[in-house]
Amino acid sequence: MLHSLPSLGSFADPAALAIVGGGTLLALVLRTPGRDLFRGFAALGVLWRKPFQADALLTQIDALSRISARHGVVRLDRTVIADPDIAAAVGRIVDGAGGEEISALLDQRRVARAERHRAAIDLWSAAAEIFPAMGMVGTLIGLVRMFAGMTDPATIGGSMAVAVLATLYGALAANLIAMPIAARLKRLARAELIERARLVQPLAALAERERPRVRRDAA
């Protein structure tokens, strides 16, 4: 019975792969702005990261608050801050921004980040829709080639392989590649959006506490 099973090589067809893969890539390029296209493929690098956690950043904010209380808010300008949201908020706090302004700043940055994440998710969601369509295109091309070459039996097998395998490639690529990537990116984006909301209150509180001191120093 094992000898009757087809080998993996029988499922490989360069023409069907080129139609499905190349057609999907072309469709994505035509329908997606270049910046979003780059973000979508660059997002593949974060697939295996753990969901974002704000605990370490909250610890850093607490440390910044203690530094500010002891040495003044201007001292925060000399502190190395890797996270861009905290760095932007601290920069505004040093300039005398209040709690409401810091909250608005962080909310704005969260919305912008969510839009960037959505662009990557939309790319792979679109790929999940295009892959089966390109598989059907490959099937139609294979059938046309098969009917056009009915007088030459030697070409019928190759054309039929393109027709069948293109549909198979499209279904597999959509369900085993594009859709899982989109789902994973969506989960990671949701986790980061929720966790970053935890940064707003302590940074706004720091701004409210230091604002009178900044005004006195400026005066």
QUINOR-V744528 format. One record per backbone hydrogen bond with DSSP energy under -0.5 kcal/mol. CO is the residue of the C=O (numbers start at 1). NH is the residue of the N-H. E is the energy in kcal/mol with one decimal. If there is no record, write none. Layout:
CO NH E
CO NH E
This chain:
1 4 -1.0
1 5 -0.5
2 5 -1.1
7 10 -1.2
8 11 -1.8
9 12 -1.4
11 13 -0.6
13 17 -2.4
14 18 -2.6
15 19 -2.1
16 20 -2.4
17 21 -2.8
17 22 -0.5
18 22 -1.5
18 23 -0.6
19 23 -1.5
20 24 -2.0
21 25 -2.3
22 26 -2.4
23 27 -2.3
24 28 -2.3
25 29 -2.3
26 30 -2.2
27 31 -1.7
28 32 -1.3
33 37 -2.5
34 38 -2.3
35 39 -2.2
36 40 -2.3
37 41 -1.8
38 42 -2.7
39 43 -1.9
41 44 -1.2
42 45 -1.7
43 46 -1.7
44 47 -1.0
46 49 -1.5
54 58 -2.6
55 59 -2.0
56 60 -1.8
57 61 -2.5
58 62 -2.1
59 63 -2.0
60 64 -2.6
61 65 -2.3
62 66 -1.8
63 67 -2.3
64 68 -2.6
65 69 -2.1
66 70 -1.9
67 71 -2.9
68 72 -1.7
72 75 -1.1
73 76 -1.6
74 77 -1.6
75 78 -1.5
76 79 -1.3
79 81 -0.6
80 82 -0.5
83 87 -2.3
84 88 -2.3
85 89 -2.3
86 90 -2.9
87 91 -2.2
88 92 -1.7
89 93 -2.3
90 94 -2.7
91 95 -1.1
92 97 -2.6
93 96 -1.5
98 102 -2.1
99 103 -2.5
100 104 -2.4
101 105 -2.2
102 106 -2.6
103 107 -2.3
104 108 -2.3
105 109 -2.2
106 110 -2.2
107 111 -2.3
108 112 -2.2
109 113 -2.4
110 114 -2.5
111 115 -2.1
112 116 -1.9
113 117 -2.5
114 118 -2.5
115 119 -1.8
116 120 -1.4
117 121 -2.4
118 122 -2.9
119 123 -1.6
120 124 -1.7
121 125 -2.2
122 126 -2.5
123 127 -2.1
124 128 -1.8
125 129 -1.0
126 129 -0.5
126 130 -2.3
127 131 -2.6
128 132 -0.6
129 133 -0.9
130 134 -2.9
131 135 -2.0
132 136 -2.1
133 137 -2.0
134 138 -2.5
135 139 -2.0
136 140 -2.4
137 141 -2.5
138 142 -2.5
139 143 -2.4
140 144 -2.5
141 145 -2.5
142 146 -2.1
143 147 -2.8
144 148 -2.5
145 149 -1.3
147 150 -1.1
149 152 -1.7
151 153 -0.6
152 155 -1.9
152 156 -0.6
153 156 -0.7
153 157 -0.7
155 159 -2.0
156 160 -2.5
157 161 -2.1
158 162 -1.9
159 163 -2.1
160 164 -2.4
161 165 -2.9
162 166 -2.1
163 167 -0.9
164 168 -1.8
165 169 -3.3
166 170 -2.4
167 171 -2.2
168 172 -2.5
169 173 -2.9
170 174 -1.9
171 175 -2.2
172 176 -2.8
173 177 -1.1
173 178 -2.6
174 179 -2.4
177 181 -2.0
178 182 -2.5
179 183 -2.4
180 184 -2.5
181 185 -2.7
182 186 -2.0
183 187 -2.1
184 188 -2.3
185 189 -2.5
186 190 -2.3
187 191 -2.2
188 192 -2.1
189 193 -2.3
190 194 -2.1
191 195 -2.5
192 196 -2.6
193 197 -0.8
195 198 -1.4
196 199 -1.5
197 200 -0.8
197 201 -0.5
198 202 -0.6
199 203 -1.6
200 204 -2.6
201 205 -2.6
202 206 -2.1
203 207 -2.1
204 208 -2.3
205 209 -2.1
206 210 -2.1
207 211 -1.7
208 212 -0.6
210 214 -2.5
211 215 -2.2
212 216 -2.2
213 217 -2.5
214 218 -2.3
215 219 -2.0
